[in-house]
Amino acid sequence: MLKQKETVKKRNALGLGLDALIPPKIDENLNISNIQAKMVPVHTIQPNPNQPRQSFDNQSLSELASSIAEIGLIQPIIVRSTNEGTYEIVAGERRWRAAILAKIQSLPVIVRDVTEKESLEIALIENLQREDLNPLDTAEAYETLIMKFSYTHEVLATRIGKDRTDITNHLRLLRLPEPIKNSVRNREISMGHARTLLAVDHIETQLSLSEKIVRRKLSVRELERIVQNYKDKQQNRNKIQRNESSCNMAQLEKSLSRQFSTKVTVRSQSAGSGKIEFHFYSNDELVRLLDTIGFSEELT
């Protein structure tokens, strides 16, 4: 009796309705028609080249394969017809891979009449609604949806049921150097680590800190303290440099004032630019200054 209950529980877990797989909004917006369910040979099914999930956990796949081998694949995968007798996965590549591991010869599929662009949107959104998707894969999927479908962050957030800040925070990960992205993909460092590294504006320091995270198994809180110390030191260095620059400018103003016998102001601006102001208090003093710098044209 207990075994029968366990089987029922397992079937309920695997037999989720299509609404759990593909949100109703997508069906309405894409006007999908001609839905049909049937069994097709595994070898006629090909993965979606736009699949946002770049890695599949081997242990998780093995567990799913064992379940499929025992009770079969209850939840069909969604495919679209490409050429005669072949299909491309729209949603369900993980189940397809597990079925291959389980040496299943035929799979239940639902064939949907969708374009390549619509297939991409469904594949991306279906994966984004799963909690175990890698943060970098998630970020790249967000970027693809924004680029290909002209979504704003707000529209995309509504579309996939996420908060807008989640979209923005993930997209910021794409600014990280490639070695750090790979560490996030491999789950060597978490999204919290990666977001903290973004507070550092020096690539070499980011790379050095990411190696330290892995080597010393730093927590996010420990990394935040290290980054804060780094930023404090940077601010102190910048303050010292500004003070030194200010002292140098003050000394230069004194030297120029003595040279030209009038007040001189040196104003430093960004990127090494600036201006020098000579002060005069009468026409005679202006003429004298012009003579001093070699400008001999008479004023009228």
C-alpha positions, 0 to 999 in steps of 0.5 A, spaced: 500 500 500 505 504 501 509 503 495 502 505 491 502 511 494 509 513 493 508 511 485 502 516 485 506 521 489 511 521 484 506 521 478 503 527 481 510 530 481 512 529 474 505 530 471 504 537 472 499 541 467 502 545 461 500 551 465 506 550 469 511 549 463 508 554 459 505 560 462 498 562 459 500 569 457 505 566 452 499 562 449 495 568 448 500 572 445 503 567 440 496 565 437 499 558 437 494 553 434 494 546 431 496 542 438 497 535 437 500 530 442 503 523 439 509 519 440 515 520 436 522 516 436 527 519 440 532 520 434 527 524 430 528 530 436 533 535 436 535 540 441 533 547 441 540 551 438 537 557 442 537 553 449 539 558 454 541 552 459 548 551 458 550 546 463 546 540 465 547 537 472 549 530 471 546 527 478 540 530 477 539 528 470 541 521 472 535 521 478 530 523 472 533 518 468 531 513 473 524 515 474 523 515 467 525 508 466 521 506 472 514 510 470 516 513 463 515 520 461 508 523 463 509 530 462 510 531 454 516 535 451 514 541 447 516 541 440 516 544 433 516 541 426 522 543 422 523 538 416 519 532 415 519 527 420 524 531 425 522 536 431 526 541 434 525 542 442 521 548 444 521 546 452 523 540 455 530 538 453 532 536 460 527 531 460 529 529 453 536 528 455 534 524 461 530 519 456 536 518 452 540 516 458 534 511 460 534 508 453 527 510 452 526 509 444 519 514 443 517 520 447 510 523 448 511 530 445 506 536 443 507 539 436 506 546 436 506 550 430 510 556 432 516 560 428 523 560 430 522 566 434 516 564 438 520 558 439 526 562 442 521 566 447 518 560 449 524 556 451 527 562 454 521 563 459 520 556 460 527 556 463 527 562 466 521 560 471 526 554 473 529 556 480 536 552 478 538 556 472 545 558 472 545 566 474 549 567 468 545 563 463 539 567 466 543 573 465 544 571 457 537 569 457 534 576 459 539 579 454 537 575 448 529 577 450 531 584 451 535 584 444 530 580 440 523 582 442 525 589 444 523 588 452 524 593 457 526 591 464 519 592 466 515 589 461 520 583 461 519 582 469 512 582 468 512 577 462 516 572 467 513 574 473 520 577 476 521 583 480 524 588 475 531 589 480 532 582 479 532 583 471 537 589 472 542 585 477 542 579 473 544 583 467 550 587 471 553 580 471 555 580 464 559 586 465 564 581 469 570 579 466 570 572 462 574 568 467 569 570 473 563 569 469 566 562 468 566 561 475 559 563 476 557 558 471 561 553 474 558 555 481 565 556 484 562 563 486 555 565 487 551 571 484 552 574 491 559 574 490 559 576 483 555 582 485 560 584 490 565 584 485 562 589 481 563 594 486 570 594 484 572 598 478 579 595 477 579 588 473 585 586 475 583 586 482 576 583 481 580 577 478 584 577 484 579 577 489 575 572 485 581 567 485 581 568 493 574 567 494 575 560 491 581 559 494 579 561 501 572 559 500 570 566 502 563 568 504 559 574 501 559 577 508 567 576 508 568 579 501 564 585 502 568 587 508 575 586 503 571 590 498 569 595 503 577 596 505 579 596 498 574 602 497 576 605 503 584 605 501 582 607 494 578 613 497 584 615 502 589 615 496 585 619 491 584 624 497 592 624 498 593 625 491 588 631 491 591 634 496 598 633 493 595 636 487 592 642 491 598 643 494 602 643 487 597 648 484 597 653 490 605 653 489 604 654 482 599 660 483 604 663 488 610 662 483 606 665 477 603 671 481 610 673 483 613 672 476 607 677 473 606 681 479 599 680 480 594 675 482 594 668 478 589 663 479 590 656 476 584 652 475 585 644 474 579 640 470 578 633 468 583 629 464 588 634 465 585 640 462 584 647 466 585 654 465 590 660 468 587 666 470 591 673 470 587 678 475 588 686 473 585 692 476 586 697 471 587 698 464 595 700 465 596 693 469 592 690 463 597 693 458 603 691 463 601 684 463 600 684 455 607 687 455 610 681 459 607 676 455 609 679 449 603 682 446 604 688 444 598 691 440 595 697 443 588 697 446 583 702 443 
